[in-house]
């Protein structure tokens, strides 16, 4: 479940180098820093005290960058955020990513720029949750060891996320007629406006996914992202465009009859955040059927974390079918994190959140105890939600209870 950082225990380091002695200038960088600082200190977003948000700009040296990150990592007890905007350069000897400083010489990258490795080494000295945002060319190189031995080689820490503006072999975009660089401009706009129909808290997974789709649509460099376990649930603030959805929760009578026999009333409890995420996914995919799962701690029957899964059915406006590879990845995540599948959900673009023959076939005896949530969307402004479960081979409609979201992850 998404959680807001504790401002008292959070430190942010915003590094931006827009002027250089030997490289082209990047005038949008100074605007990036001022905008992000304003957003990170805004009470409805991260709400950081001003002295917890360090800004380095102007003639910054590699030594100053390293000291600022190391100092923030030592002080932070909850969350560490490191942001860099400027030129990304590649050492021609070993292909590693370097972050350009004011006096960086492109002919002597190894000696005059900051190796990304310096940033990575500081992360384990900090708190359990860490976010690194790199708005520079070739920034995907910060993630390129994932193919070998997993994200531990990238982040070297539990609960770390790395967001990069471009692929490891691609340049980032800095449109000369816009106030910000492309990647940071998208982030600033998203946090400033919010995401209509999105969740109450802007978790990293939602933020990154929304940015990725927007940048693709504009034909700009596709960002890269990597998340270590709970890092994807870190929230960057409340969604300024969020409003409680107009959702009709169908409630069965106390002694609801079941398909295949009688049964007592059962209840599915959803947090407001998870309910919003299910509805937001259904609205985004309309008129196609959205589908996915919600997982939670093993044995708890508590749906905490939503995982969207692509609908690969031949007729996605009428049927739903999980993408096999994405489903396998979801189960692998559950196994790694000690989680169970609690809810399977899908939408339908017509009135009535009722079971179809496909749904009945899905709810077989082997899925006893799981919940199937159906979201009916006759049109994007109307939502009906029902839940069913299997108990002792009987399919029962159950009550749905929505409770306020917790502000922080456990």
Buried (B, 14 or more C-beta within 10 A) or exposed (E): BBBBBBBEBBBBBBBBBBBBEEBEEBEBBBBBBBBBBBBBBBEEBBBBEEEBBBBBBEEBBBEBBBEBBBBBBEBBBBBBBBBBBBBBBBBEEEEBBBBBBBBBBEEEBEEBBBBBEBBBBBBEBBBBBBBBBBBBBBBBBBBBBBEEEEBEBBBBBBBBBBBBBBBBEBBBBBEEEEBBBBBBBBBBBBBEEBBEBBBBBBBBBBBBBBBBEBBEEEEBBBBBBBBBBBBBBBBBBBBBEBEEBEBEBBBBEEEBEBBEEEBEBBEBEBBBBBBBBBBBBBBBBBBBBBBBBBBBBEEEBBBBBBBBBBBBBEEBBBBBBBBEEBBEEBBEBBEEEEBBBBBBBBBBBBEEBBBBEBBEEBBEEEBEEBBBBBBBBBEEEEBBBBBBBBBEEBBBBBBBEBEEBBBBBE
